[in-house]
């Protein structure tokens, strides 16, 4: 279980920062309250899961990290990535008017293209106090020409979908409020209901995919979706079921000619 201090949470803005997660972790280690936000218009060393770099175009993307001190058992913390993804997806639904999808474990998609990535990092002050830093990167005001190379055809932005730019600070406030609201429900034991909502947006469910299971084995099979602990399950052609805890997810091309990383 973790405690929360009584001082007001704060929002820290930077025009340019190396990593909002790094700044937020520094603040959290010094007692920053639940709900403290660090946000910027550009990151110079932003990263995603598995050490991947997050493309940063100054003034076009929203980069934010939220300090969370959830009052839940430590073994439940892994579920919070799905909670945050759901919170972000609902905000992007409202902004775009388009049904937003979720790709396990941490991607938010619009019209089958990535619009947002989430990186959750946790640390403990002591055996009783744990904090989480939820890093959220959203493509807001990018144009098609900003997505080149491997991003071409695989990424989108709120501006592309809506046909006009959005105010970064307003998007930040909406996301912050949604994450805090969903985090509260998580604390109140509502994860089963939140997971049910997450599953309705699951873009992998029922699809043939390739991944690495929790034992390091390459598995190809049908995605069954995450379980009550947030672990993805996959069933192969022989009916064997595997647990996937992390790693890249590849959707297999139906004709078998190739595999494409989504």
C-alpha positions in Angstrom: 0.0 0.0 0.0 1.2 3.6 -0.6 0.5 6.8 1.2 -0.4 10.2 -0.1 0.6 13.6 1.2 -1.8 16.4 1.7 -0.1 19.2 -0.2 -1.6 20.3 -3.5 -0.4 18.4 -6.6 1.3 20.6 -9.2 1.7 20.8 -12.9 5.2 21.4 -14.2 5.6 22.6 -17.7 8.8 22.5 -19.8 9.1 23.8 -23.4 11.8 21.1 -24.0 12.9 18.3 -21.6 15.0 15.2 -21.9 12.2 12.9 -20.6 9.0 13.8 -18.7 9.2 10.4 -17.0 12.7 11.2 -15.7 11.6 14.6 -14.3 8.5 13.0 -12.8 10.5 10.3 -11.1 12.8 12.9 -9.6 9.8 14.7 -8.2 8.2 11.5 -7.0 11.3 10.4 -5.2 11.2 13.8 -3.3 7.6 13.3 -2.3 5.5 14.8 -5.2 1.9 14.2 -4.5 -0.4 11.8 -6.4 -1.6 13.6 -9.5 1.5 15.7 -10.0 2.1 16.3 -13.8 5.2 17.0 -15.8 4.5 17.9 -19.4 6.4 19.3 -22.4 6.1 20.1 -26.1 9.3 18.3 -26.9 11.5 15.5 -25.5 15.1 15.0 -26.5 15.5 11.6 -25.0 11.9 10.2 -24.9 11.5 6.5 -24.8 8.9 3.8 -25.0 8.7 0.2 -23.8 11.7 -2.0 -24.5 14.0 1.1 -24.8 12.4 2.3 -28.1 12.7 6.0 -28.9 9.6 8.1 -29.3 9.7 10.5 -32.2 9.4 14.1 -31.0 8.6 17.0 -33.3 8.6 20.3 -31.3 5.2 21.8 -30.6 3.3 19.0 -32.3 3.2 16.2 -29.7 2.1 16.1 -26.1 4.5 14.5 -23.7 3.3 14.1 -20.2 4.0 12.1 -17.1 1.7 11.7 -14.1 2.8 10.7 -10.6 0.4 8.2 -9.1 0.4 6.7 -5.6 -2.3 4.2 -6.0 -3.6 2.6 -2.8 -3.5 -0.9 -4.0 -1.4 -4.0 -3.2 2.0 -4.1 -5.0 1.0 -7.2 -6.9 -1.9 -5.3 -8.5 0.3 -2.5 -9.9 0.9 -4.2 -13.2 -2.8 -3.8 -14.1 -2.5 0.0 -14.1 -1.1 0.2 -17.7 -4.5 -1.0 -19.0 -6.3 1.4 -16.7 -4.3 4.3 -18.1 -4.8 3.2 -21.7 -8.5 3.1 -21.2 -8.5 6.6 -19.6 -6.6 8.0 -22.6 -8.8 6.2 -25.2 -11.9 7.8 -23.7 -10.4 11.3 -24.0 -9.4 10.7 -27.6 -12.9 9.4 -28.4 -14.3 12.6 -27.2 -11.8 14.8 -29.1 -12.0 13.0 -32.4 -15.5 11.5 -32.4 -13.9 8.3 -33.6 -13.9 5.0 -31.7 -10.4 4.6 -30.4 -8.8 1.1 -30.1 -6.3 -0.3 -27.6 -3.4 -2.6 -28.4 -2.1 -4.6 -25.6 -0.3 -3.6 -23.5 0.3 0.1 -24.0 -0.7 1.5 -27.5 -3.7 3.6 -28.4 -4.8 3.5 -32.0 -7.1 5.5 -34.2 -8.3 4.0 -37.4 -5.7 1.2 -37.0 -2.8 3.6 -36.7 -0.8 4.5 -33.5 -1.6 7.8 -32.0 -0.4 7.3 -28.4 2.1 5.3 -26.5 2.2 4.7 -22.7 5.2 3.9 -20.5 4.6 3.0 -16.9 7.5 2.9 -14.4 7.2 2.1 -10.7 9.6 2.5 -7.8 9.4 2.1 -4.1 10.4 4.5 -1.4 10.3 1.8 1.2 8.4 -1.5 1.7 5.2 0.4 2.4 5.3 3.2 -0.1 5.3 2.7 -3.9 4.7 5.2 -6.6 4.0 5.0 -10.3 5.0 7.3 -13.1 2.7 7.1 -16.1 4.3 8.5 -19.2 2.0 9.3 -22.1 3.0 10.5 -25.5 0.3 11.6 -27.9 0.6 12.7 -31.5 -1.5 15.8 -31.5 -0.7 18.3 -34.3 1.4 16.2 -36.6 0.7 16.2 -40.3 1.2 13.2 -42.6 4.6 14.5 -43.7 5.8 14.2 -40.1 5.5 10.4 -40.2 8.3 9.1 -42.5 10.1 5.8 -42.7 8.6 3.0 -40.6 6.0 5.4 -39.2 4.5 6.1 -42.7 1.1 4.5 -42.8 1.4 3.3 -39.3 0.9 6.5 -37.2 -1.6 9.2 -37.1 -2.5 12.3 -35.0 -5.5 14.1 -33.6 -5.0 16.9 -36.2 -5.0 14.4 -39.1 -8.2 12.7 -37.8 -10.0 16.0 -36.9 -8.7 18.1 -39.7 -7.4 20.9 -37.4 -4.9 21.5 -34.7 -5.7 21.0 -31.0 -4.5 23.0 -27.9 -1.8 20.9 -26.2 -2.5 22.2 -22.7 -6.2 21.4 -23.0 -5.5 17.9 -24.2 -3.1 17.5 -21.3 -5.8 18.6 -18.8 -8.4 16.2 -20.2 -6.0 13.3 -20.1 -4.8 14.1 -16.6 -8.4 14.3 -15.3 -9.4 11.1 -17.0 -6.3 9.2 -15.7 -7.0 10.4 -12.1 -10.6 9.4 -12.3 -9.9 5.9 -13.6 -7.1 5.5 -11.1 -9.6 6.2 -8.3 -11.9 3.5 -9.7 -8.9 1.2 -9.8 -8.2 1.9 -6.1 -11.9 1.2 -5.3 -11.6 -2.4 -6.6 -13.3 -1.6 -10.0 -10.6 -3.2 -12.2 -13.0 -6.0 -13.5 -15.3 -3.3 -14.8 -12.4 -1.3 -16.2 -11.0 -4.4 -17.9 -14.4 -5.2 -19.5 -14.4 -1.7 -21.0 -10.8 -2.2 -22.2 -11.7 -5.5 -23.9 -14.3 -3.7 -26.0 -11.6 -1.7 -27.6 -9.1 -4.6 -27.9 -7.8 -4.5 -31.5 -5.9 -7.8 -31.1 -8.8 -10.0 -29.9 -9.5 -12.9 -32.2 -6.6 -12.1 -34.5 -3.6 -14.3 -35.6 -0.5 -13.0 -34.0 3.1 -13.8 -33.2 4.7 -12.9 -29.9 7.2 -14.1 -27.2 5.6 -15.8 -24.2 6.7 -15.4 -20.6 9.3 -18.3 -21.0 10.9 -16.6 -24.0 9.3 -18.9 -26.6 8.1 -17.6 -29.9 4.4 -18.3 -30.1 1.9 -17.9 -33.0 -1.8 -18.1 -32.3 -5.0 -16.4 -31.8 -5.1 -13.5 -29.3 -7.6 -14.2 -26.5 -7.1 -10.8 -24.7 -5.8 -9.9 -21.2 -6.8 -11.8 -18.1 -7.7 -10.3 -14.7 -4.1 -9.6 -14.0 -3.5 -7.8 -17.3 -1.5 -10.7 -18.8 -2.3 -11.4 -22.5 -3.3 -15.0 -23.5 -2.7 -16.6 -26.8 -4.0 -20.0 -28.1 -2.0 -21.8 -30.8 -3.4 -24.0 -33.6 -3.1 -27.1 -31.3 -5.2 -25.5 -28.6 -2.3 -24.8 -26.2 -2.6 -21.5 -24.3 0.3 -19.2 -23.5 0.8 -16.2 -21.3 2.5 -13.1 -22.7 3.7 -10.6 -20.2 5.7 -8.2 -22.4 7.4 -7.7 -25.8 6.5 -6.8 -29.4 3.2 -8.1 -30.8 3.2 -9.0 -34.5 0.0 -9.6 -36.4 0.5 -12.3 -39.0 -0.5 -11.5 -42.6 -3.2 -13.9 -43.6 -1.6 -15.1 -46.8 1.5 -16.1 -44.8 3.9 -14.2 -47.0 5.2 -12.0 -44.2 4.5 -10.6 -40.8 4.0 -6.9 -40.0 4.7 -5.2 -36.7 1.6 -3.2 -35.8 
